[in-house]
Amino acid sequence: MKAMILAAGFGKRLRPLTEHTPKPLLEVRGKPLIVHHLEALARAGIKEVVINSAWLAEKLEAYVGDGRQYGLRVAWSREVEPLETGGGICQALPLLGAQPFLLVNGDVWTDYPFEQLLAQSLDKDRLAHLVLVENPEHNLGGDYCFAGQGDGVEILSGVLAGPLAVEKLEGRQTYTFSGLSVLHPQLFTACHRSRAFPLRDVFAPAFRTGHISGELYRGEWCDVGTVERLEALNQQ
């Protein structure tokens, strides 16, 4: 399975740190954020990684290079203007191929074991598998909930896993999408390259047809989206 790291964002909320440094190269606990992801992917057995780039792309591409120092083969998907999460993936599909791929949002930090995602084999009835986390303070309303006990939801090794619902169903606990997932390229069949759109736009119809599953992760995770969160993460 190939992997993709989303790394093309401006990092506006991290200014002034990102005025001269691309967000994925900001240091977290002693090394650039993107290096944590590359090393974790290599440990899990991933060999090929696609990374999209836009803001300060030359600096990011020069630092990571072809990935050989991490035991990986890295291919770059350069964007003239950032295409958001969904548009960036759509443009990179020729590099990713026709098989499901592991997706990592480049501005999160986590100790999630990627080999656990590699065990997810998608089929025609399942187009995506998402990793959810407990709602952080900046997203208390959450994103998605599980479809419900008795409707395919299981407790696997003490962890909730099963079909997800996009609606915030009354009485159901919601959780936050971690930015980690396994996606099937068929999710993007109706999408147009070179158009900017968020990933949630392709999730929506797949949720309605019950083609998305998920799991709840309770390990370390942080959306490194602001200077305050980055500083707090480095102080832990």
JOGIRA-V38725 format. One record per residue. RES is the residue in one letter. OMEGA is omega in whole degrees, 0 to 359 (999 if undefined). Layout:
res omega
RES OMEGA
RES OMEGA
//
This chain:
res omega
M 174
K 177
A 173
M 174
I 177
L 188
A 187
A 186
G 179
F 185
G 185
K 182
R 178
L 175
R 8
P 185
L 185
T 178
E 180
H 180
T 177
P 185
K 182
P 180
L 174
L 187
E 175
V 178
R 170
G 179
K 179
P 183
L 183
I 179
V 175
H 181
H 182
L 180
E 179
A 178
L 179
A 179
R 181
A 179
G 176
I 179
K 185
E 182
V 173
V 179
I 173
N 184
S 178
A 181
W 181
L 185
A 183
E 180
K 181
L 182
E 179
A 182
Y 184
V 180
G 181
D 174
G 187
R 180
Q 178
Y 182
G 184
L 169
R 184
V 173
A 185
W 174
S 184
R 178
E 177
V 172
E 180
P 184
L 185
E 188
T 181
G 180
G 178
G 178
I 181
C 180
Q 184
A 184
L 178
P 178
L 184
L 179
G 188
A 183
Q 176
P 181
F 178
L 181
L 178
V 173
N 188
G 181
D 170
V 174
W 183
T 172
D 180
Y 179
P 185
F 179
E 177
Q 177
L 180
L 180
A 180
Q 179
S 181
L 176
D 184
K 180
D 181
R 185
L 180
A 174
H 186
L 172
V 179
L 178
V 175
E 184
N 176
P 183
E 183
H 178
N 186
L 179
G 179
G 181
D 187
Y 174
C 176
F 185
A 174
G 177
Q 181
G 179
D 176
G 180
V 182
E 169
I 182
L 182
S 179
G 184
V 175
L 176
A 179
G 182
P 181
L 174
A 180
V 179
E 176
K 187
L 182
E 178
G 181
R 177
Q 176
T 179
Y 183
T 175
F 187
S 187
G 177
L 182
S 166
V 184
L 173
H 179
P 180
Q 175
L 189
F 184
T 183
A 184
C 180
H 178
R 178
S 174
R 179
A 176
F 180
P 181
L 181
R 179
D 178
V 175
F 190
A 180
P 179
A 174
F 184
R 181
T 175
G 185
H 180
I 176
S 181
G 176
E 180
L 179
Y 183
R 176
G 182
E 179
W 178
C 171
D 185
V 188
G 181
T 178
V 182
E 180
R 178
L 180
E 180
A 180
L 182
N 179
Q 181
Q 999
//
